[in-house]
């Protein structure tokens, strides 16, 4: 594999002629670069008018490699051929170098250039690129590659220091200005000397910018100021990936800090970062995420019951987000808003976090590329860990991990209760290892005092509900009323949906028009689980085992009647006990009740879950027609179902069943259960 390096633009705030004088002082030897043992001029030529000077050197470099490798290779040093083409007219120096030693086994190519800064002719720019291709090296190809890249990186870091050292030496000798080259025909006429003010100005007298930012280049000082300290190879990866995006993407490319996050997430492996970033860019374009801060308006229920918000910044200047997760009715939020709205809320938080990082970078004068999250878990219990909610959480984590890598600088979890390890066991496998290392967990009151929050957040901004003196404006959360639970109007939001399907489904049920869903069981002893809420009316819940494969009934209704999510599978010609059978005693459910339960299947095949309005099983034809025309009163149910293998059932259902005792806080719920003869269970 060919290793490539591309440097950012390094700026010397000295004229080109001074930099060239400093550059020449490093030959024939350079004590500041120990591996550079010396050089010998092979050829030298100049143009008739003196505008161009070409010199070719043989440079001798020591090899910092294990003694055994040196012995096998039979060398103590290597030779490079360097060709310098200096144009005084254009004020450029082009340096081309290649290895002479082991040229048939290893190919090293390097190109460097010095040129005048495009916005300030009194400054000089330096750029560098190189490639390494090891074809064969006595079976030590990987070792040689690592040694070569390590040594090359070390020399790059010294390059700017060397030029600055010799510039200082020139000035100590009293040399502060070197005249520019002029054509021989103009040398007899006096040239106007540039004034100090003009030397510090760019074209048309404009003040030179602090950093050089061309459309396709990055300045080294800009990187350090706005992106942070990077190794030469990390800088190279950023510039290479940025350049590739400019070549292949016709639209506006992401900001440099955005590209850098993906490189960090993939340990600066360019191909892996490129794949991850391209998938994310496609996702952002498809769902118009770039405009979410302008277009997303949280529903009123979310603003009132979502207990999270921004709160100042931490000691390092990172924006601080506070989330009172223990006070949130996560189950109610999922049922009231759906995971679509919750995901959009999380995305808007991440987008706002990146925006605040940029603002804080300017305020504090140092790179701030991530934010801190403070999570208060007081009040967290098993009702937060029901399966649909955990499933929604994992889906959101998956989206955030794929599209917002390296945006979280630190996660401070305080007042973690005993149930926290259960939640952590469920979600931690889906969180990137780099992200998990940023988590700090405090139980009880351990967050107070030395070693606690005070180490990361200034005392004067610790929230009041954690014992601090700063009033925190984050909503307190609380139970979401069932009147907020999802309706058809909320399901049809006016934007491109991020998820094609939601965890919870809803259906309207009228007399004579039950709602039925089919579940196919491959293995006996599988477990059908459910979680549903009766939002309107009273219903009867049934479970059937079918010997026939049902066909969904599709009815044509008037265009004036709103579409109703209602599907019927059991044909009127079927005979109970012959074509299908009841596997559970019917369960009567009253309006406002929340029902969770499970059924352990005895046989493989087709199972049908049915919700029907209280009343006779078979209604008259006029009742059915009346219900379809919308004149009959409708019941409404919101439901979630899942099939688990028997060996996964106990651990998976613990959270579902354990929340029954807490459900009285949310809604009217009975806690009775009936055990059928085949081991199945229905519980409220």
SVG drawing of the C-alpha trace seen along z (x, -y; Angstrom):
<svg xmlns="http://www.w3.org/2000/svg" viewBox="-78 -56 108 84">
<polyline fill="none" stroke="black" stroke-width="0.4" points="0.0,0.0 1.3,-3.5 1.6,-5.8 0.9,-9.5 1.6,-12.7 0.3,-16.2 1.2,-19.1 -0.9,-22.1 0.3,-25.5 3.0,-26.8 3.5,-30.6 6.7,-32.4 6.0,-36.1 9.2,-37.0 9.8,-37.9 10.6,-35.1 14.2,-36.3 14.9,-36.2 13.5,-32.7 15.6,-31.5 18.8,-32.9 17.8,-30.9 17.1,-27.8 20.6,-27.9 22.2,-28.1 21.1,-24.6 23.5,-23.2 25.8,-21.3 25.0,-20.0 22.4,-20.8 23.1,-20.1 19.5,-20.8 18.4,-17.7 20.6,-14.9 19.7,-12.4 20.9,-14.8 24.6,-13.8 25.6,-16.0 25.1,-16.8 27.2,-17.1 26.4,-19.2 26.1,-17.0 25.3,-19.7 24.4,-23.4 23.2,-25.8 21.6,-29.2 19.8,-31.1 21.6,-33.8 19.6,-36.6 20.0,-35.0 16.3,-34.6 16.4,-30.8 18.9,-28.7 18.8,-24.8 20.9,-22.8 21.1,-19.0 22.4,-17.5 23.1,-14.0 21.9,-14.0 23.2,-11.5 20.8,-10.4 21.3,-8.1 18.8,-5.3 17.3,-5.0 16.5,-1.3 17.2,1.9 20.7,3.1 19.5,6.5 17.6,4.7 20.6,2.6 22.8,5.7 20.3,7.6 20.0,4.5 23.8,4.0 23.6,0.2 24.1,-2.3 22.8,-5.3 20.7,-6.1 21.1,-8.5 18.5,-10.8 18.8,-12.9 17.4,-16.4 16.7,-18.8 16.0,-22.4 14.5,-24.8 14.6,-28.4 12.8,-31.1 13.7,-34.6 11.3,-36.0 8.3,-34.1 9.6,-34.0 9.2,-30.2 11.4,-27.3 10.4,-23.8 12.1,-20.9 11.9,-17.4 13.6,-14.5 13.7,-10.7 15.7,-7.9 18.7,-6.4 19.3,-3.7 17.1,-0.6 15.4,-2.3 14.3,1.1 12.7,2.1 11.4,-1.1 10.1,-4.3 10.1,-7.5 9.0,-10.7 8.8,-14.1 7.8,-17.5 8.1,-20.7 7.5,-24.3 8.1,-27.8 6.1,-30.6 4.8,-34.1 1.7,-34.4 -1.2,-35.2 -2.6,-37.9 0.7,-39.4 3.7,-39.5 6.0,-40.0 5.1,-36.6 6.2,-33.2 4.2,-29.9 5.6,-26.4 3.9,-23.2 5.0,-19.6 3.8,-16.2 5.4,-12.8 4.6,-9.2 6.2,-5.9 5.8,-2.6 7.5,0.4 7.5,3.2 9.7,5.7 12.3,5.5 13.6,8.9 10.3,9.7 10.4,6.6 8.0,4.4 5.7,3.5 8.7,2.7 10.4,0.5 7.2,-1.3 6.7,-2.1 10.3,-3.2 10.2,-5.4 7.0,-7.1 8.1,-7.7 11.4,-9.2 9.8,-11.3 7.2,-12.7 9.9,-13.7 11.8,-15.6 8.6,-17.4 8.1,-18.7 11.6,-20.2 11.3,-21.7 9.7,-25.0 11.9,-25.3 15.1,-25.0 14.0,-27.8 13.0,-30.1 16.4,-29.3 18.4,-30.4 16.1,-33.5 17.0,-34.5 20.7,-33.9 20.5,-36.2 18.9,-39.0 21.5,-38.6 24.1,-39.2 22.3,-42.4 20.6,-41.1 16.9,-42.2 16.2,-42.8 17.4,-41.2 16.5,-43.1 14.2,-41.3 15.5,-40.2 14.9,-42.6 15.6,-42.0 19.0,-43.2 17.4,-45.9 15.7,-47.5 18.7,-47.4 20.0,-50.8 16.8,-52.6 16.2,-53.1 13.3,-51.2 10.9,-52.5 11.4,-51.1 8.4,-49.6 7.3,-51.4 6.9,-49.4 3.1,-49.9 3.0,-48.6 5.0,-45.5 2.3,-44.6 -0.5,-45.0 -1.8,-42.8 -3.0,-43.8 -4.8,-47.1 -3.7,-48.1 -5.9,-45.5 -4.7,-44.3 -3.4,-40.8 -5.5,-38.2 -4.3,-36.5 -4.4,-33.1 -4.1,-31.9 -7.3,-30.2 -7.4,-29.4 -10.4,-27.5 -8.5,-24.2 -5.8,-24.7 -5.5,-24.9 -3.0,-27.0 -1.0,-25.3 -1.6,-28.2 -5.4,-28.1 -5.4,-24.3 -3.7,-24.9 -5.9,-27.9 -9.3,-26.5 -8.9,-22.7 -6.3,-22.0 -2.8,-20.5 -2.5,-17.7 0.5,-15.5 1.9,-16.0 0.2,-12.8 -3.1,-13.8 -2.9,-17.1 -2.1,-15.2 -5.2,-13.0 -7.4,-16.1 -6.0,-17.8 -6.2,-14.6 -9.8,-13.9 -10.8,-17.6 -9.2,-17.6 -11.0,-14.5 -14.3,-16.0 -13.6,-19.1 -12.9,-17.0 -15.9,-14.6 -18.6,-16.8 -20.0,-19.6 -22.0,-21.0 -20.6,-22.8 -18.3,-20.5 -18.5,-20.1 -16.5,-22.4 -13.0,-21.3 -14.0,-20.5 -16.8,-18.3 -14.4,-16.3 -11.9,-16.0 -14.5,-14.4 -14.9,-11.6 -11.2,-11.1 -10.8,-10.9 -13.7,-8.4 -11.8,-6.1 -8.4,-6.7 -7.3,-8.8 -7.8,-5.8 -8.7,-7.8 -10.6,-5.2 -12.7,-4.2 -13.4,-7.9 -14.2,-8.6 -16.8,-5.8 -18.4,-6.9 -18.4,-10.6 -20.0,-9.9 -22.8,-7.8 -23.4,-10.6 -23.5,-13.3 -26.0,-11.3 -28.1,-10.9 -28.0,-14.6 -29.0,-15.5 -31.8,-12.9 -33.4,-14.1 -32.4,-17.8 -30.6,-17.7 -28.6,-20.9 -31.8,-22.9 -33.2,-21.2 -32.4,-24.2 -34.5,-26.4 -37.3,-24.0 -37.8,-21.9 -40.2,-23.2 -40.6,-20.8 -44.3,-19.9 -45.7,-21.6 -45.6,-18.4 -41.9,-17.9 -41.0,-21.4 -43.0,-20.9 -41.9,-17.3 -38.5,-16.9 -36.2,-17.6 -33.1,-18.8 -31.4,-22.1 -28.2,-24.1 -26.6,-25.5 -23.4,-27.7 -20.1,-25.8 -17.6,-23.5 -14.2,-24.5 -12.6,-23.8 -15.1,-26.1 -17.2,-23.2 -20.9,-24.0 -22.8,-22.2 -26.0,-20.3 -28.1,-19.2 -30.5,-16.3 -32.6,-15.3 -33.3,-11.8 -34.6,-10.4 -37.4,-13.0 -38.6,-12.3 -41.5,-10.1 -39.6,-8.4 -42.5,-5.9 -45.0,-8.7 -42.8,-10.8 -42.4,-7.8 -46.1,-7.1 -47.1,-10.8 -44.6,-11.9 -43.1,-8.8 -39.4,-8.2 -39.4,-10.3 -40.0,-13.5 -37.6,-12.4 -34.9,-11.7 -35.4,-15.1 -35.1,-16.6 -31.8,-14.8 -30.5,-15.8 -31.3,-19.4 -29.4,-19.2 -26.4,-17.9 -26.6,-20.5 -27.0,-23.3 -24.0,-21.7 -21.8,-22.1 -22.9,-25.6 -22.1,-26.5 -18.7,-24.9 -17.8,-27.2 -19.0,-30.2 -17.0,-29.2 -13.9,-28.6 -14.0,-32.3 -14.9,-33.4 -12.1,-31.5 -9.5,-31.7 -8.8,-28.0 -10.2,-25.0 -13.4,-23.7 -14.8,-20.9 -17.0,-19.0 -19.6,-19.5 -20.2,-18.2 -23.4,-16.5 -24.5,-16.4 -27.1,-13.7 -29.0,-13.5 -30.5,-10.1 -32.3,-10.8 -35.7,-9.1 -34.5,-6.5 -36.2,-3.2 -37.3,-0.1 -40.2,-2.0 -37.5,-3.7 -36.3,-0.3 -39.3,1.2 -38.4,2.9 -40.0,0.5 -38.2,-2.5 -34.8,-0.8 -35.4,0.2 -36.1,-3.5 -33.0,-4.6 -30.8,-2.1 -32.1,-3.3 -31.3,-6.9 -27.8,-6.0 -27.2,-4.3 -28.1,-7.4 -26.0,-9.7 -23.0,-7.4 -23.0,-7.3 -23.5,-11.0 -22.1,-12.9 -18.9,-11.1 -16.5,-12.8 -19.0,-15.5 -19.2,-14.5 -16.3,-15.6 -17.4,-14.3 -20.5,-12.7 -21.0,-13.3 -23.7,-11.0 -24.7,-11.9 -27.0,-10.3 -26.9,-6.9 -29.3,-4.5 -29.0,-0.8 -30.9,-0.1 -28.3,-2.0 -26.1,1.0 -29.1,2.7 -29.5,-0.2 -25.7,-0.4 -25.6,3.3 -28.3,2.8 -26.9,-0.3 -23.1,-0.1 -22.5,2.5 -24.0,0.0 -21.7,-2.9 -18.3,-3.4 -15.4,-2.5 -13.9,-6.0 -17.2,-7.5 -17.5,-5.1 -14.2,-6.2 -15.6,-9.7 -18.3,-8.6 -17.9,-9.4 -20.5,-7.9 -21.2,-9.1 -23.7,-7.3 -25.4,-8.9 -23.7,-12.1 -20.3,-11.2 -20.5,-14.0 -20.2,-16.6 -16.8,-17.8 -13.3,-17.1 -13.2,-14.6 -16.8,-15.4 -18.5,-18.0 -16.3,-20.8 -13.4,-19.3 -15.2,-19.8 -17.7,-22.6 -17.1,-25.9 -18.8,-26.0 -20.9,-29.1 -22.7,-27.3 -23.4,-24.0 -27.3,-23.6 -29.4,-24.4 -31.0,-21.0 -27.6,-19.4 -26.8,-21.6 -25.3,-24.5 -26.2,-28.2 -27.0,-28.6 -30.6,-28.6 -31.1,-26.0 -33.9,-26.7 -34.1,-23.1 -37.8,-21.8 -38.4,-19.4 -40.2,-16.8 -43.0,-14.9 -45.7,-12.4 -47.0,-12.9 -50.9,-12.9 -52.5,-10.2 -54.4,-12.9 -51.0,-13.7 -50.6,-10.2 -50.0,-9.9 -52.8,-10.9 -53.1,-10.7 -52.3,-14.4 -49.0,-14.0 -48.2,-10.9 -48.4,-12.9 -45.8,-15.6 -44.9,-18.0 -41.4,-16.8 -39.4,-13.9 -39.6,-11.1 -36.4,-9.8 -37.9,-6.4 -40.3,-4.6 -41.9,-2.8 -42.4,-3.5 -42.2,-1.3 -45.8,-2.0 -48.7,-1.6 -52.2,-2.8 -55.5,-1.7 -59.2,-2.6 -61.7,0.0 -65.5,0.0 -68.2,2.5 -68.0,5.1 -64.6,3.9 -61.9,5.3 -58.2,4.7 -56.1,7.8 -52.4,8.4 -50.7,11.6 -47.5,13.0 -45.8,16.0 -44.0,18.3 -41.2,20.5 -40.3,22.3 -42.6,23.5 -42.0,22.0 -41.3,18.6 -42.7,15.7 -45.1,13.1 -44.9,10.0 -47.1,6.9 -47.5,3.5 -50.6,1.5 -52.7,-1.4 -56.5,-1.8 -56.8,-5.4 -60.5,-5.5 -63.4,-3.2 -63.4,0.3 -62.0,3.3 -61.6,7.0 -58.1,8.4 -57.8,11.9 -55.1,14.2 -55.8,16.9 -53.9,19.7 -54.8,20.2 -54.6,23.3 -55.1,21.2 -53.1,18.3 -55.4,15.2 -55.7,12.6 -56.0,9.0 -59.3,7.5 -58.9,4.3 -62.1,2.1 -62.8,-0.7 -64.1,-3.7 -65.3,-7.1 -62.7,-9.7 -64.5,-12.0 -63.8,-9.5 -60.3,-9.8 -58.1,-6.8 -58.2,-4.4 -55.5,-2.0 -57.7,1.0 -57.0,4.5 -59.1,7.6 -57.7,11.1 -60.2,13.6 -62.6,14.4 -66.3,14.5 -66.5,18.0 -63.9,19.4 -65.2,21.6 -63.9,21.2 -62.4,24.5 -61.9,25.7 -60.0,23.0 -58.7,21.2 -58.7,21.5 -58.5,19.3 -55.2,19.7 -55.9,17.2 -59.0,16.2 -60.3,12.9 -59.1,9.9 -61.5,7.0 -59.6,3.7 -61.0,0.4 -60.3,-3.1 -57.1,-4.5 -55.5,-1.2 -52.0,-0.2 -51.5,3.5 -48.3,5.5 -48.0,9.2 -46.8,12.3 -47.8,15.6 -45.5,18.7 -46.4,20.4 -47.2,24.1 -47.1,24.6 -45.4,23.0 -47.6,21.4 -49.8,18.3 -51.0,16.4 -53.5,13.5 -53.7,10.7 -57.1,9.0 -58.6,5.9 -62.3,5.5 -64.8,3.1 -66.8,4.5 -70.0,6.1 -70.9,9.2 -68.2,10.8 -70.2,10.6 -72.1,7.4 -74.9,6.9 -74.1,5.7 -75.6,2.2 -73.3,1.8 -70.2,2.6 -71.3,0.2 -72.0,-2.4 -68.5,-2.0 -66.9,-2.3 -68.7,-5.5 -67.4,-7.0 -70.8,-7.5 -70.3,-4.8 -68.2,-5.7 -64.6,-4.5 -62.3,-3.0 -58.6,-3.6 -55.5,-1.5 -51.8,-2.1 -49.7,1.1 -46.3,2.6 -45.5,6.3 -42.4,8.4 -41.4,12.0 -38.6,13.4 -36.9,16.7 -37.6,18.6 -34.0,18.3 -34.1,14.5 -37.5,14.1 -36.7,13.9 -34.0,11.2 -35.8,9.3 -39.2,9.2 -37.9,8.4 -38.1,4.6 -41.5,5.0 -43.1,6.9 -41.3,4.9 -42.9,1.7 -46.4,2.9 -46.1,1.7 -45.1,-1.7 -47.8,-2.1 -50.3,-3.5 -48.3,-6.7 -49.0,-7.0 -52.4,-5.6 -55.2,-3.5 -53.8,0.1 -54.8,3.3 -52.0,5.8 -53.9,9.1 -52.6,11.9 -54.0,15.1 -51.9,18.2 -53.3,20.5 -52.8,24.2 -50.1,24.1 -47.9,21.7 -48.9,18.5 -49.5,15.3 -51.6,12.2 -51.1,9.4 -52.2,5.9"/>
</svg>
